[in-house]
Amino acid sequence: MDFFKFFQREDVASKDIAKERLRLILVHDRANVSPKFLEMIKSQLIDLISDYMEIEEDQMEVKLTKMLNDDEVSVPALVANIPIKKVKHLAKN
């Protein structure tokens, strides 16, 4: 058994991981958004969503990526992955 293969993810090559990290850094730079700003957004999303759902805050991910708009132009996109434990049933007014 190759010792170094034990520490590698078999499904993703390290060059692909590095390429994805570089792409995300470039998106952050182009959108002029700091990691501190993303943490602030994450905190506010937690506050808002917690009124309606119980969520796994420690597993929540907020990141900037890019996507194509209707004109096929690449634009920054905010993506949030928020694991939900339970939906709170609020009384309707």
PyMOL Python script that loads the backbone (N, CA, C, O; Angstrom):
from pymol import cmd

cmd.read_pdbstr("""\
ATOM      1  N   MET A   1       0.838  -1.187   0.000  1.00  0.00           N
ATOM      2  CA  MET A   1       0.000   0.000   0.000  1.00  0.00           C
ATOM      3  C   MET A   1       0.877   1.243   0.000  1.00  0.00           C
ATOM      4  O   MET A   1       1.809   1.356   0.797  1.00  0.00           O
ATOM      5  N   ASP A   2       0.577   2.166  -0.891  1.00  0.00           N
ATOM      6  CA  ASP A   2       1.324   3.417  -0.971  1.00  0.00           C
ATOM      7  C   ASP A   2       0.914   4.313   0.193  1.00  0.00           C
ATOM      8  O   ASP A   2      -0.260   4.653   0.336  1.00  0.00           O
ATOM      9  N   PHE A   3       1.870   4.690   1.014  1.00  0.00           N
ATOM     10  CA  PHE A   3       1.595   5.460   2.221  1.00  0.00           C
ATOM     11  C   PHE A   3       0.913   6.795   1.918  1.00  0.00           C
ATOM     12  O   PHE A   3      -0.004   7.189   2.638  1.00  0.00           O
ATOM     13  N   PHE A   4       1.337   7.489   0.880  1.00  0.00           N
ATOM     14  CA  PHE A   4       0.789   8.808   0.570  1.00  0.00           C
ATOM     15  C   PHE A   4      -0.628   8.751   0.028  1.00  0.00           C
ATOM     16  O   PHE A   4      -1.372   9.723   0.159  1.00  0.00           O
ATOM     17  N   LYS A   5      -1.013   7.657  -0.566  1.00  0.00           N
ATOM     18  CA  LYS A   5      -2.384   7.522  -1.056  1.00  0.00           C
ATOM     19  C   LYS A   5      -3.383   7.503   0.089  1.00  0.00           C
ATOM     20  O   LYS A   5      -4.559   7.817  -0.094  1.00  0.00           O
ATOM     21  N   PHE A   6      -2.905   7.132   1.272  1.00  0.00           N
ATOM     22  CA  PHE A   6      -3.770   7.102   2.446  1.00  0.00           C
ATOM     23  C   PHE A   6      -4.303   8.504   2.769  1.00  0.00           C
ATOM     24  O   PHE A   6      -5.419   8.639   3.271  1.00  0.00           O
ATOM     25  N   PHE A   7      -3.517   9.542   2.485  1.00  0.00           N
ATOM     26  CA  PHE A   7      -3.894  10.915   2.808  1.00  0.00           C
ATOM     27  C   PHE A   7      -4.577  11.648   1.658  1.00  0.00           C
ATOM     28  O   PHE A   7      -5.006  12.788   1.835  1.00  0.00           O
ATOM     29  N   GLN A   8      -4.688  11.041   0.518  1.00  0.00           N
ATOM     30  CA  GLN A   8      -5.292  11.687  -0.636  1.00  0.00           C
ATOM     31  C   GLN A   8      -6.744  11.284  -0.783  1.00  0.00           C
ATOM     32  O   GLN A   8      -7.133  10.159  -0.469  1.00  0.00           O
ATOM     33  N   ARG A   9      -7.549  12.240  -1.272  1.00  0.00           N
ATOM     34  CA  ARG A   9      -8.923  11.907  -1.629  1.00  0.00           C
ATOM     35  C   ARG A   9      -8.877  11.250  -2.993  1.00  0.00           C
ATOM     36  O   ARG A   9      -8.311  11.805  -3.934  1.00  0.00           O
ATOM     37  N   GLU A  10      -9.461  10.089  -3.104  1.00  0.00           N
ATOM     38  CA  GLU A  10      -9.372   9.350  -4.357  1.00  0.00           C
ATOM     39  C   GLU A  10     -10.246   9.926  -5.451  1.00  0.00           C
ATOM     40  O   GLU A  10      -9.932   9.784  -6.633  1.00  0.00           O
ATOM     41  N   ASP A  11     -11.361  10.586  -5.070  1.00  0.00           N
ATOM     42  CA  ASP A  11     -12.297  11.048  -6.072  1.00  0.00           C
ATOM     43  C   ASP A  11     -11.917  12.393  -6.699  1.00  0.00           C
ATOM     44  O   ASP A  11     -12.438  12.745  -7.757  1.00  0.00           O
ATOM     45  N   VAL A  12     -11.013  13.147  -6.059  1.00  0.00           N
ATOM     46  CA  VAL A  12     -10.639  14.462  -6.575  1.00  0.00           C
ATOM     47  C   VAL A  12      -9.121  14.585  -6.559  1.00  0.00           C
ATOM     48  O   VAL A  12      -8.483  14.362  -5.530  1.00  0.00           O
ATOM     49  N   ALA A  13      -8.552  14.937  -7.697  1.00  0.00           N
ATOM     50  CA  ALA A  13      -7.109  15.120  -7.789  1.00  0.00           C
ATOM     51  C   ALA A  13      -6.713  16.435  -7.118  1.00  0.00           C
ATOM     52  O   ALA A  13      -7.496  17.384  -7.099  1.00  0.00           O
ATOM     53  N   SER A  14      -5.508  16.491  -6.573  1.00  0.00           N
ATOM     54  CA  SER A  14      -5.052  17.697  -5.880  1.00  0.00           C
ATOM     55  C   SER A  14      -4.997  18.897  -6.825  1.00  0.00           C
ATOM     56  O   SER A  14      -5.227  20.028  -6.397  1.00  0.00           O
ATOM     57  N   LYS A  15      -4.696  18.667  -8.102  1.00  0.00           N
ATOM     58  CA  LYS A  15      -4.671  19.793  -9.041  1.00  0.00           C
ATOM     59  C   LYS A  15      -6.076  20.373  -9.223  1.00  0.00           C
ATOM     60  O   LYS A  15      -6.229  21.579  -9.414  1.00  0.00           O
ATOM     61  N   ASP A  16      -7.097  19.522  -9.164  1.00  0.00           N
ATOM     62  CA  ASP A  16      -8.471  20.015  -9.284  1.00  0.00           C
ATOM     63  C   ASP A  16      -8.884  20.811  -8.050  1.00  0.00           C
ATOM     64  O   ASP A  16      -9.589  21.814  -8.155  1.00  0.00           O
ATOM     65  N   ILE A  17      -8.440  20.358  -6.884  1.00  0.00           N
ATOM     66  CA  ILE A  17      -8.723  21.090  -5.646  1.00  0.00           C
ATOM     67  C   ILE A  17      -8.038  22.449  -5.692  1.00  0.00           C
ATOM     68  O   ILE A  17      -8.650  23.463  -5.357  1.00  0.00           O
ATOM     69  N   ALA A  18      -6.778  22.479  -6.102  1.00  0.00           N
ATOM     70  CA  ALA A  18      -6.033  23.736  -6.199  1.00  0.00           C
ATOM     71  C   ALA A  18      -6.688  24.681  -7.208  1.00  0.00           C
ATOM     72  O   ALA A  18      -6.780  25.885  -6.967  1.00  0.00           O
ATOM     73  N   LYS A  19      -7.138  24.137  -8.324  1.00  0.00           N
ATOM     74  CA  LYS A  19      -7.792  24.950  -9.349  1.00  0.00           C
ATOM     75  C   LYS A  19      -9.080  25.565  -8.805  1.00  0.00           C
ATOM     76  O   LYS A  19      -9.358  26.736  -9.063  1.00  0.00           O
ATOM     77  N   GLU A  20      -9.869  24.792  -8.056  1.00  0.00           N
ATOM     78  CA  GLU A  20     -11.115  25.292  -7.475  1.00  0.00           C
ATOM     79  C   GLU A  20     -10.826  26.374  -6.441  1.00  0.00           C
ATOM     80  O   GLU A  20     -11.523  27.388  -6.399  1.00  0.00           O
ATOM     81  N   ARG A  21      -9.815  26.174  -5.611  1.00  0.00           N
ATOM     82  CA  ARG A  21      -9.456  27.191  -4.610  1.00  0.00           C
ATOM     83  C   ARG A  21      -9.019  28.484  -5.278  1.00  0.00           C
ATOM     84  O   ARG A  21      -9.410  29.568  -4.844  1.00  0.00           O
ATOM     85  N   LEU A  22      -8.220  28.384  -6.321  1.00  0.00           N
ATOM     86  CA  LEU A  22      -7.780  29.572  -7.045  1.00  0.00           C
ATOM     87  C   LEU A  22      -8.968  30.281  -7.690  1.00  0.00           C
ATOM     88  O   LEU A  22      -9.044  31.510  -7.666  1.00  0.00           O
ATOM     89  N   ARG A  23      -9.882  29.528  -8.257  1.00  0.00           N
ATOM     90  CA  ARG A  23     -11.074  30.109  -8.873  1.00  0.00           C
ATOM     91  C   ARG A  23     -11.886  30.877  -7.838  1.00  0.00           C
ATOM     92  O   ARG A  23     -12.361  31.979  -8.116  1.00  0.00           O
ATOM     93  N   LEU A  24     -12.051  30.308  -6.645  1.00  0.00           N
ATOM     94  CA  LEU A  24     -12.809  30.983  -5.595  1.00  0.00           C
ATOM     95  C   LEU A  24     -12.099  32.248  -5.116  1.00  0.00           C
ATOM     96  O   LEU A  24     -12.751  33.251  -4.827  1.00  0.00           O
ATOM     97  N   ILE A  25     -10.772  32.207  -5.032  1.00  0.00           N
ATOM     98  CA  ILE A  25     -10.010  33.404  -4.646  1.00  0.00           C
ATOM     99  C   ILE A  25     -10.217  34.506  -5.676  1.00  0.00           C
ATOM    100  O   ILE A  25     -10.407  35.668  -5.316  1.00  0.00           O
ATOM    101  N   LEU A  26     -10.181  34.146  -6.951  1.00  0.00           N
ATOM    102  CA  LEU A  26     -10.388  35.143  -8.007  1.00  0.00           C
ATOM    103  C   LEU A  26     -11.797  35.733  -7.961  1.00  0.00           C
ATOM    104  O   LEU A  26     -11.976  36.933  -8.167  1.00  0.00           O
ATOM    105  N   VAL A  27     -12.786  34.900  -7.692  1.00  0.00           N
ATOM    106  CA  VAL A  27     -14.161  35.390  -7.578  1.00  0.00           C
ATOM    107  C   VAL A  27     -14.264  36.368  -6.416  1.00  0.00           C
ATOM    108  O   VAL A  27     -14.880  37.425  -6.545  1.00  0.00           O
ATOM    109  N   HIS A  28     -13.658  36.017  -5.271  1.00  0.00           N
ATOM    110  CA  HIS A  28     -13.687  36.909  -4.107  1.00  0.00           C
ATOM    111  C   HIS A  28     -13.026  38.237  -4.434  1.00  0.00           C
ATOM    112  O   HIS A  28     -13.543  39.297  -4.082  1.00  0.00           O
ATOM    113  N   ASP A  29     -11.879  38.182  -5.109  1.00  0.00           N
ATOM    114  CA  ASP A  29     -11.173  39.418  -5.463  1.00  0.00           C
ATOM    115  C   ASP A  29     -11.984  40.279  -6.420  1.00  0.00           C
ATOM    116  O   ASP A  29     -12.068  41.496  -6.249  1.00  0.00           O
ATOM    117  N   ARG A  30     -12.573  39.656  -7.412  1.00  0.00           N
ATOM    118  CA  ARG A  30     -13.346  40.422  -8.402  1.00  0.00           C
ATOM    119  C   ARG A  30     -14.609  41.013  -7.793  1.00  0.00           C
ATOM    120  O   ARG A  30     -15.046  42.091  -8.195  1.00  0.00           O
ATOM    121  N   ALA A  31     -15.198  40.316  -6.828  1.00  0.00           N
ATOM    122  CA  ALA A  31     -16.399  40.817  -6.177  1.00  0.00           C
ATOM    123  C   ALA A  31     -16.047  41.776  -5.035  1.00  0.00           C
ATOM    124  O   ALA A  31     -16.930  42.406  -4.454  1.00  0.00           O
ATOM    125  N   ASN A  32     -14.751  41.883  -4.718  1.00  0.00           N
ATOM    126  CA  ASN A  32     -14.265  42.769  -3.670  1.00  0.00           C
ATOM    127  C   ASN A  32     -14.946  42.466  -2.329  1.00  0.00           C
ATOM    128  O   ASN A  32     -15.406  43.378  -1.641  1.00  0.00           O
ATOM    129  N   VAL A  33     -15.007  41.178  -1.965  1.00  0.00           N
ATOM    130  CA  VAL A  33     -15.653  40.740  -0.742  1.00  0.00           C
ATOM    131  C   VAL A  33     -14.620  40.030   0.133  1.00  0.00           C
ATOM    132  O   VAL A  33     -13.949  39.099  -0.315  1.00  0.00           O
ATOM    133  N   SER A  34     -14.501  40.472   1.369  1.00  0.00           N
ATOM    134  CA  SER A  34     -13.539  39.871   2.287  1.00  0.00           C
ATOM    135  C   SER A  34     -14.171  38.688   3.013  1.00  0.00           C
ATOM    136  O   SER A  34     -15.395  38.582   3.083  1.00  0.00           O
ATOM    137  N   PRO A  35     -13.342  37.801   3.550  1.00  0.00           N
ATOM    138  CA  PRO A  35     -13.871  36.693   4.355  1.00  0.00           C
ATOM    139  C   PRO A  35     -14.681  37.209   5.558  1.00  0.00           C
ATOM    140  O   PRO A  35     -15.665  36.588   5.959  1.00  0.00           O
ATOM    141  N   LYS A  36     -14.267  38.333   6.121  1.00  0.00           N
ATOM    142  CA  LYS A  36     -14.998  38.925   7.253  1.00  0.00           C
ATOM    143  C   LYS A  36     -16.416  39.316   6.823  1.00  0.00           C
ATOM    144  O   LYS A  36     -17.373  39.132   7.576  1.00  0.00           O
ATOM    145  N   PHE A  37     -16.538  39.853   5.614  1.00  0.00           N
ATOM    146  CA  PHE A  37     -17.844  40.234   5.082  1.00  0.00           C
ATOM    147  C   PHE A  37     -18.733  38.997   4.903  1.00  0.00           C
ATOM    148  O   PHE A  37     -19.921  39.033   5.222  1.00  0.00           O
ATOM    149  N   LEU A  38     -18.156  37.910   4.394  1.00  0.00           N
ATOM    150  CA  LEU A  38     -18.913  36.664   4.236  1.00  0.00           C
ATOM    151  C   LEU A  38     -19.364  36.118   5.586  1.00  0.00           C
ATOM    152  O   LEU A  38     -20.475  35.601   5.702  1.00  0.00           O
ATOM    153  N   GLU A  39     -18.516  36.224   6.607  1.00  0.00           N
ATOM    154  CA  GLU A  39     -18.907  35.784   7.948  1.00  0.00           C
ATOM    155  C   GLU A  39     -20.050  36.632   8.490  1.00  0.00           C
ATOM    156  O   GLU A  39     -20.929  36.123   9.185  1.00  0.00           O
ATOM    157  N   MET A  40     -20.040  37.930   8.170  1.00  0.00           N
ATOM    158  CA  MET A  40     -21.123  38.809   8.594  1.00  0.00           C
ATOM    159  C   MET A  40     -22.435  38.396   7.921  1.00  0.00           C
ATOM    160  O   MET A  40     -23.480  38.357   8.571  1.00  0.00           O
ATOM    161  N   ILE A  41     -22.384  38.093   6.646  1.00  0.00           N
ATOM    162  CA  ILE A  41     -23.575  37.625   5.923  1.00  0.00           C
ATOM    163  C   ILE A  41     -24.066  36.312   6.535  1.00  0.00           C
ATOM    164  O   ILE A  41     -25.265  36.135   6.753  1.00  0.00           O
ATOM    165  N   LYS A  42     -23.141  35.400   6.808  1.00  0.00           N
ATOM    166  CA  LYS A  42     -23.498  34.106   7.401  1.00  0.00           C
ATOM    167  C   LYS A  42     -24.205  34.304   8.739  1.00  0.00           C
ATOM    168  O   LYS A  42     -25.216  33.658   9.013  1.00  0.00           O
ATOM    169  N   SER A  43     -23.678  35.187   9.561  1.00  0.00           N
ATOM    170  CA  SER A  43     -24.281  35.468  10.871  1.00  0.00           C
ATOM    171  C   SER A  43     -25.697  36.026  10.726  1.00  0.00           C
ATOM    172  O   SER A  43     -26.601  35.632  11.462  1.00  0.00           O
ATOM    173  N   GLN A  44     -25.885  36.929   9.789  1.00  0.00           N
ATOM    174  CA  GLN A  44     -27.210  37.511   9.590  1.00  0.00           C
ATOM    175  C   GLN A  44     -28.187  36.492   9.013  1.00  0.00           C
ATOM    176  O   GLN A  44     -29.369  36.509   9.356  1.00  0.00           O
ATOM    177  N   LEU A  45     -27.711  35.609   8.145  1.00  0.00           N
ATOM    178  CA  LEU A  45     -28.566  34.536   7.620  1.00  0.00           C
ATOM    179  C   LEU A  45     -29.002  33.603   8.753  1.00  0.00           C
ATOM    180  O   LEU A  45     -30.159  33.185   8.807  1.00  0.00           O
ATOM    181  N   ILE A  46     -28.079  33.281   9.649  1.00  0.00           N
ATOM    182  CA  ILE A  46     -28.408  32.425  10.784  1.00  0.00           C
ATOM    183  C   ILE A  46     -29.496  33.078  11.628  1.00  0.00           C
ATOM    184  O   ILE A  46     -30.463  32.421  12.012  1.00  0.00           O
ATOM    185  N   ASP A  47     -29.343  34.368  11.918  1.00  0.00           N
ATOM    186  CA  ASP A  47     -30.343  35.085  12.713  1.00  0.00           C
ATOM    187  C   ASP A  47     -31.712  35.054  12.043  1.00  0.00           C
ATOM    188  O   ASP A  47     -32.721  34.802  12.701  1.00  0.00           O
ATOM    189  N   LEU A  48     -31.748  35.304  10.760  1.00  0.00           N
ATOM    190  CA  LEU A  48     -33.010  35.347  10.023  1.00  0.00           C
ATOM    191  C   LEU A  48     -33.664  33.969   9.928  1.00  0.00           C
ATOM    192  O   LEU A  48     -34.846  33.815  10.236  1.00  0.00           O
ATOM    193  N   ILE A  49     -32.901  32.987   9.508  1.00  0.00           N
ATOM    194  CA  ILE A  49     -33.452  31.655   9.273  1.00  0.00           C
ATOM    195  C   ILE A  49     -33.844  30.971  10.582  1.00  0.00           C
ATOM    196  O   ILE A  49     -34.778  30.170  10.610  1.00  0.00           O
ATOM    197  N   SER A  50     -33.130  31.287  11.666  1.00  0.00           N
ATOM    198  CA  SER A  50     -33.420  30.671  12.964  1.00  0.00           C
ATOM    199  C   SER A  50     -34.812  31.004  13.475  1.00  0.00           C
ATOM    200  O   SER A  50     -35.338  30.284  14.323  1.00  0.00           O
ATOM    201  N   ASP A  51     -35.417  32.070  12.987  1.00  0.00           N
ATOM    202  CA  ASP A  51     -36.797  32.386  13.356  1.00  0.00           C
ATOM    203  C   ASP A  51     -37.775  31.359  12.783  1.00  0.00           C
ATOM    204  O   ASP A  51     -38.870  31.184  13.318  1.00  0.00           O
ATOM    205  N   TYR A  52     -37.397  30.691  11.723  1.00  0.00           N
ATOM    206  CA  TYR A  52     -38.302  29.788  11.010  1.00  0.00           C
ATOM    207  C   TYR A  52     -37.893  28.316  11.055  1.00  0.00           C
ATOM    208  O   TYR A  52     -38.729  27.429  10.884  1.00  0.00           O
ATOM    209  N   MET A  53     -36.586  28.059  11.287  1.00  0.00           N
ATOM    210  CA  MET A  53     -36.076  26.696  11.239  1.00  0.00           C
ATOM    211  C   MET A  53     -34.956  26.503  12.245  1.00  0.00           C
ATOM    212  O   MET A  53     -34.247  27.449  12.588  1.00  0.00           O
ATOM    213  N   GLU A  54     -34.802  25.281  12.711  1.00  0.00           N
ATOM    214  CA  GLU A  54     -33.610  24.913  13.469  1.00  0.00           C
ATOM    215  C   GLU A  54     -32.592  24.420  12.454  1.00  0.00           C
ATOM    216  O   GLU A  54     -32.879  23.530  11.654  1.00  0.00           O
ATOM    217  N   ILE A  55     -31.397  25.005  12.494  1.00  0.00           N
ATOM    218  CA  ILE A  55     -30.375  24.662  11.498  1.00  0.00           C
ATOM    219  C   ILE A  55     -29.095  24.195  12.179  1.00  0.00           C
ATOM    220  O   ILE A  55     -28.871  24.445  13.363  1.00  0.00           O
ATOM    221  N   GLU A  56     -28.269  23.518  11.406  1.00  0.00           N
ATOM    222  CA  GLU A  56     -26.937  23.081  11.853  1.00  0.00           C
ATOM    223  C   GLU A  56     -25.966  24.226  11.558  1.00  0.00           C
ATOM    224  O   GLU A  56     -25.354  24.265  10.491  1.00  0.00           O
ATOM    225  N   GLU A  57     -25.829  25.150  12.498  1.00  0.00           N
ATOM    226  CA  GLU A  57     -25.007  26.343  12.275  1.00  0.00           C
ATOM    227  C   GLU A  57     -23.550  26.001  11.987  1.00  0.00           C
ATOM    228  O   GLU A  57     -22.916  26.641  11.148  1.00  0.00           O
ATOM    229  N   ASP A  58     -23.018  25.001  12.677  1.00  0.00           N
ATOM    230  CA  ASP A  58     -21.612  24.651  12.503  1.00  0.00           C
ATOM    231  C   ASP A  58     -21.324  23.996  11.157  1.00  0.00           C
ATOM    232  O   ASP A  58     -20.170  23.942  10.734  1.00  0.00           O
ATOM    233  N   GLN A  59     -22.353  23.499  10.479  1.00  0.00           N
ATOM    234  CA  GLN A  59     -22.169  22.864   9.171  1.00  0.00           C
ATOM    235  C   GLN A  59     -22.599  23.772   8.024  1.00  0.00           C
ATOM    236  O   GLN A  59     -22.511  23.385   6.859  1.00  0.00           O
ATOM    237  N   MET A  60     -23.059  24.968   8.346  1.00  0.00           N
ATOM    238  CA  MET A  60     -23.515  25.917   7.328  1.00  0.00           C
ATOM    239  C   MET A  60     -22.321  26.468   6.553  1.00  0.00           C
ATOM    240  O   MET A  60     -21.286  26.801   7.131  1.00  0.00           O
ATOM    241  N   GLU A  61     -22.483  26.557   5.243  1.00  0.00           N
ATOM    242  CA  GLU A  61     -21.435  27.096   4.379  1.00  0.00           C
ATOM    243  C   GLU A  61     -22.002  28.249   3.564  1.00  0.00           C
ATOM    244  O   GLU A  61     -23.090  28.148   2.998  1.00  0.00           O
ATOM    245  N   VAL A  62     -21.255  29.343   3.511  1.00  0.00           N
ATOM    246  CA  VAL A  62     -21.608  30.472   2.663  1.00  0.00           C
ATOM    247  C   VAL A  62     -20.370  30.793   1.847  1.00  0.00           C
ATOM    248  O   VAL A  62     -19.290  30.998   2.401  1.00  0.00           O
ATOM    249  N   LYS A  63     -20.526  30.835   0.529  1.00  0.00           N
ATOM    250  CA  LYS A  63     -19.365  31.125  -0.316  1.00  0.00           C
ATOM    251  C   LYS A  63     -19.788  31.904  -1.541  1.00  0.00           C
ATOM    252  O   LYS A  63     -20.960  31.936  -1.916  1.00  0.00           O
ATOM    253  N   LEU A  64     -18.808  32.527  -2.147  1.00  0.00           N
ATOM    254  CA  LEU A  64     -19.017  33.196  -3.420  1.00  0.00           C
ATOM    255  C   LEU A  64     -18.508  32.284  -4.518  1.00  0.00           C
ATOM    256  O   LEU A  64     -17.460  31.651  -4.383  1.00  0.00           O
ATOM    257  N   THR A  65     -19.245  32.224  -5.584  1.00  0.00           N
ATOM    258  CA  THR A  65     -18.829  31.454  -6.744  1.00  0.00           C
ATOM    259  C   THR A  65     -19.225  32.266  -7.963  1.00  0.00           C
ATOM    260  O   THR A  65     -19.575  33.438  -7.832  1.00  0.00           O
ATOM    261  N   LYS A  66     -19.179  31.688  -9.110  1.00  0.00           N
ATOM    262  CA  LYS A  66     -19.635  32.414 -10.294  1.00  0.00           C
ATOM    263  C   LYS A  66     -20.602  31.550 -11.077  1.00  0.00           C
ATOM    264  O   LYS A  66     -20.553  30.321 -11.023  1.00  0.00           O
ATOM    265  N   MET A  67     -21.472  32.210 -11.797  1.00  0.00           N
ATOM    266  CA  MET A  67     -22.443  31.514 -12.635  1.00  0.00           C
ATOM    267  C   MET A  67     -22.716  32.365 -13.860  1.00  0.00           C
ATOM    268  O   MET A  67     -22.371  33.545 -13.905  1.00  0.00           O
ATOM    269  N   LEU A  68     -23.333  31.756 -14.842  1.00  0.00           N
ATOM    270  CA  LEU A  68     -23.686  32.487 -16.059  1.00  0.00           C
ATOM    271  C   LEU A  68     -25.086  33.054 -15.921  1.00  0.00           C
ATOM    272  O   LEU A  68     -26.009  32.355 -15.502  1.00  0.00           O
ATOM    273  N   ASN A  69     -25.246  34.331 -16.275  1.00  0.00           N
ATOM    274  CA  ASN A  69     -26.586  34.915 -16.251  1.00  0.00           C
ATOM    275  C   ASN A  69     -27.286  34.618 -17.581  1.00  0.00           C
ATOM    276  O   ASN A  69     -26.768  33.856 -18.397  1.00  0.00           O
ATOM    277  N   ASP A  70     -28.451  35.213 -17.800  1.00  0.00           N
ATOM    278  CA  ASP A  70     -29.228  34.944 -19.016  1.00  0.00           C
ATOM    279  C   ASP A  70     -28.495  35.343 -20.291  1.00  0.00           C
ATOM    280  O   ASP A  70     -28.753  34.788 -21.359  1.00  0.00           O
ATOM    281  N   ASP A  71     -27.585  36.303 -20.182  1.00  0.00           N
ATOM    282  CA  ASP A  71     -26.814  36.757 -21.349  1.00  0.00           C
ATOM    283  C   ASP A  71     -25.509  35.990 -21.510  1.00  0.00           C
ATOM    284  O   ASP A  71     -24.641  36.385 -22.288  1.00  0.00           O
ATOM    285  N   GLU A  72     -25.371  34.877 -20.762  1.00  0.00           N
ATOM    286  CA  GLU A  72     -24.166  34.041 -20.804  1.00  0.00           C
ATOM    287  C   GLU A  72     -22.918  34.791 -20.338  1.00  0.00           C
ATOM    288  O   GLU A  72     -21.813  34.502 -20.796  1.00  0.00           O
ATOM    289  N   VAL A  73     -23.094  35.755 -19.426  1.00  0.00           N
ATOM    290  CA  VAL A  73     -21.993  36.497 -18.840  1.00  0.00           C
ATOM    291  C   VAL A  73     -21.754  35.951 -17.440  1.00  0.00           C
ATOM    292  O   VAL A  73     -22.700  35.736 -16.682  1.00  0.00           O
ATOM    293  N   SER A  74     -20.501  35.729 -17.101  1.00  0.00           N
ATOM    294  CA  SER A  74     -20.158  35.198 -15.787  1.00  0.00           C
ATOM    295  C   SER A  74     -20.292  36.290 -14.731  1.00  0.00           C
ATOM    296  O   SER A  74     -19.704  37.365 -14.854  1.00  0.00           O
ATOM    297  N   VAL A  75     -21.078  36.000 -13.688  1.00  0.00           N
ATOM    298  CA  VAL A  75     -21.304  36.964 -12.605  1.00  0.00           C
ATOM    299  C   VAL A  75     -21.105  36.258 -11.262  1.00  0.00           C
ATOM    300  O   VAL A  75     -21.295  35.046 -11.160  1.00  0.00           O
ATOM    301  N   PRO A  76     -20.719  37.022 -10.227  1.00  0.00           N
ATOM    302  CA  PRO A  76     -20.586  36.413  -8.897  1.00  0.00           C
ATOM    303  C   PRO A  76     -21.946  35.956  -8.378  1.00  0.00           C
ATOM    304  O   PRO A  76     -22.969  36.576  -8.666  1.00  0.00           O
ATOM    305  N   ALA A  77     -21.948  34.862  -7.609  1.00  0.00           N
ATOM    306  CA  ALA A  77     -23.175  34.344  -7.011  1.00  0.00           C
ATOM    307  C   ALA A  77     -22.882  33.938  -5.570  1.00  0.00           C
ATOM    308  O   ALA A  77     -21.864  33.306  -5.287  1.00  0.00           O
ATOM    309  N   LEU A  78     -23.779  34.306  -4.670  1.00  0.00           N
ATOM    310  CA  LEU A  78     -23.667  33.903  -3.281  1.00  0.00           C
ATOM    311  C   LEU A  78     -24.398  32.579  -3.113  1.00  0.00           C
ATOM    312  O   LEU A  78     -25.581  32.473  -3.438  1.00  0.00           O
ATOM    313  N   VAL A  79     -23.694  31.568  -2.603  1.00  0.00           N
ATOM    314  CA  VAL A  79     -24.279  30.245  -2.435  1.00  0.00           C
ATOM    315  C   VAL A  79     -24.240  29.895  -0.950  1.00  0.00           C
ATOM    316  O   VAL A  79     -23.192  29.979  -0.309  1.00  0.00           O
ATOM    317  N   ALA A  80     -25.386  29.503  -0.416  1.00  0.00           N
ATOM    318  CA  ALA A  80     -25.470  29.113   0.991  1.00  0.00           C
ATOM    319  C   ALA A  80     -25.976  27.677   1.080  1.00  0.00           C
ATOM    320  O   ALA A  80     -27.012  27.336   0.508  1.00  0.00           O
ATOM    321  N   ASN A  81     -25.244  26.852   1.792  1.00  0.00           N
ATOM    322  CA  ASN A  81     -25.636  25.478   2.059  1.00  0.00           C
ATOM    323  C   ASN A  81     -25.988  25.430   3.544  1.00  0.00           C
ATOM    324  O   ASN A  81     -25.106  25.529   4.396  1.00  0.00           O
ATOM    325  N   ILE A  82     -27.289  25.276   3.857  1.00  0.00           N
ATOM    326  CA  ILE A  82     -27.769  25.382   5.227  1.00  0.00           C
ATOM    327  C   ILE A  82     -28.518  24.099   5.613  1.00  0.00           C
ATOM    328  O   ILE A  82     -29.683  23.933   5.254  1.00  0.00           O
ATOM    329  N   PRO A  83     -27.856  23.194   6.341  1.00  0.00           N
ATOM    330  CA  PRO A  83     -28.539  21.971   6.777  1.00  0.00           C
ATOM    331  C   PRO A  83     -29.653  22.305   7.779  1.00  0.00           C
ATOM    332  O   PRO A  83     -29.424  23.013   8.760  1.00  0.00           O
ATOM    333  N   ILE A  84     -30.844  21.795   7.524  1.00  0.00           N
ATOM    334  CA  ILE A  84     -32.021  22.080   8.347  1.00  0.00           C
ATOM    335  C   ILE A  84     -32.310  20.884   9.253  1.00  0.00           C
ATOM    336  O   ILE A  84     -32.431  19.751   8.788  1.00  0.00           O
ATOM    337  N   LYS A  85     -32.418  21.159  10.557  1.00  0.00           N
ATOM    338  CA  LYS A  85     -32.797  20.120  11.518  1.00  0.00           C
ATOM    339  C   LYS A  85     -34.312  19.955  11.545  1.00  0.00           C
ATOM    340  O   LYS A  85     -34.838  18.845  11.466  1.00  0.00           O
ATOM    341  N   LYS A  86     -34.997  21.088  11.658  1.00  0.00           N
ATOM    342  CA  LYS A  86     -36.442  21.035  11.834  1.00  0.00           C
ATOM    343  C   LYS A  86     -37.049  22.384  11.445  1.00  0.00           C
ATOM    344  O   LYS A  86     -36.467  23.436  11.709  1.00  0.00           O
ATOM    345  N   VAL A  87     -38.227  22.339  10.813  1.00  0.00           N
ATOM    346  CA  VAL A  87     -38.951  23.547  10.477  1.00  0.00           C
ATOM    347  C   VAL A  87     -39.865  23.880  11.651  1.00  0.00           C
ATOM    348  O   VAL A  87     -40.593  23.026  12.156  1.00  0.00           O
ATOM    349  N   LYS A  88     -39.811  25.141  12.072  1.00  0.00           N
ATOM    350  CA  LYS A  88     -40.670  25.583  13.173  1.00  0.00           C
ATOM    351  C   LYS A  88     -42.041  25.917  12.603  1.00  0.00           C
ATOM    352  O   LYS A  88     -42.145  26.610  11.592  1.00  0.00           O
ATOM    353  N   HIS A  89     -43.063  25.440  13.231  1.00  0.00           N
ATOM    354  CA  HIS A  89     -44.425  25.732  12.787  1.00  0.00           C
ATOM    355  C   HIS A  89     -44.944  26.921  13.557  1.00  0.00           C
ATOM    356  O   HIS A  89     -45.294  26.817  14.733  1.00  0.00           O
ATOM    357  N   LEU A  90     -44.990  28.049  12.882  1.00  0.00           N
ATOM    358  CA  LEU A  90     -45.443  29.281  13.520  1.00  0.00           C
ATOM    359  C   LEU A  90     -46.932  29.436  13.316  1.00  0.00           C
ATOM    360  O   LEU A  90     -47.460  29.071  12.265  1.00  0.00           O
ATOM    361  N   ALA A  91     -47.611  29.974  14.309  1.00  0.00           N
ATOM    362  CA  ALA A  91     -49.055  30.213  14.198  1.00  0.00           C
ATOM    363  C   ALA A  91     -49.298  31.286  13.162  1.00  0.00           C
ATOM    364  O   ALA A  91     -48.612  32.308  13.133  1.00  0.00           O
ATOM    365  N   LYS A  92     -50.293  31.044  12.299  1.00  0.00           N
ATOM    366  CA  LYS A  92     -50.634  32.031  11.281  1.00  0.00           C
ATOM    367  C   LYS A  92     -51.490  33.102  11.910  1.00  0.00           C
ATOM    368  O   LYS A  92     -52.413  32.799  12.667  1.00  0.00           O
ATOM    369  N   ASN A  93     -51.191  34.373  11.602  1.00  0.00           N
ATOM    370  CA  ASN A  93     -51.948  35.500  12.165  1.00  0.00           C
ATOM    371  C   ASN A  93     -53.156  35.804  11.342  1.00  0.00           C
ATOM    372  O   ASN A  93     -53.910  36.721  11.667  1.00  0.00           O
TER     373      ASN A  93
END
""", "prot")
cmd.dss("prot")
cmd.show_as("cartoon", "prot")
cmd.util.cbc("prot")
cmd.orient("prot")
